[in-house]
Amino acid sequence: MASPLPVRGIDGHLVWGVDGGVWACFEVEPFPYPHRSVRDAREVHARTVGALLVLPAQSLILSLAVRLSREELERRIGGDGRVPGWAGVARRVAGRLVAEPVHERRWVLAVRLPDTGTGRGMVDRFRAAASEVGSVFGAPVPPPGRGRVAAAVAQAEALAEQLSQHLRLRRLTAQQVRWLFERAVLRGRVDPPLPHPGDGPGRVSVVRLDRDAVYVEGGRRSEPDRPRHWRYVTVEHPDWGVGYQTFLCLAEAPAAWTFPYGSGEWLWHLDDQLPLPVDWAVRIEKVDNQSARRRALRANGTWWGS
């Protein structure tokens, strides 16, 4: 059975999707926003708008609450370890802190590289479809060729250079990209640590990426305290047991809100104001002005088309 995760190849920070698309994944270095003056908040807004204008047609912003391991806490508290006796203090403090989960927020920007217009996109889609059919019958999924990888790397580097005028980016490693997909399946059961940059090979396997987990949308009828709305999914993992996941989806923005520090800044509130760690994602699709205007008028009921 093919994996339900939409990936057929990972090479460095590049992900080949089952639809033939290629995505480049970067970690974004955050810049402070809360407690800044209104002028500084508007400067952050200007940088954000500049980055959004550079993005290709499709992109994804992920904000992840990553749990820190005891080893990572000890390393950060201990610093360079030059202060006599401080290593022991760091070890004891980390041991106390790890009793309650300690999280930090990390931001990932994934962008879908545009088709080059030379027919390569159609070839990629054909190969992806062939690989998907072959995987159903147990055939191994062929990795992307080196020529295609080199072309995609060049595209991603050109896009990263434009984005670097507004954001500080770091390419994810192949191990970190794989971690993103594995973590999505394990959410609610275990929180594997984020691999350090440089760990592992530059190309990783995607065979059994989710360890053949079983997904039951709406859960099983035999589950205790099953809610009537069924708006969750049961994930039965062969290694980590049964977990439950749910989500809240916001499809449209309200007509108006105040800025800065207004009620419309939901993502800021999700990051800092809730008592539990929450992951959130923003899917961005760029459209031209004419299409956006037609959508807005249709939503307001003032456009009937022709």
Secondary structure, 3 states (H helix, E strand, C coil): CCCCCCCCEEECCEEECCCCCEEEEEEECCCCCCCCCHHHHHHHHHHHHHHHHHCCCEEEEEEEEEECCHHHHHHHHHCCCCCCCHHHHHHHHHHHHCCCCCEEEEEEEEEECCCCCCCHHHHHHHHHHHHHHHHHCCCCCCCCCHHHHHHHHHHHHHHHHHHCCCCCEEECCHHHHHHHHHHHHHCCCCCCCCCCCCCCCCEECCCCCCCCCEEEECCCCCCCCCCCCCCCEEEEECCCEEEEECCCCCCCCCCCCCCCCCCCCHHHHHHHCCCCCCCEEEEEECCCHHHHHHHHHHHCCCCCCC
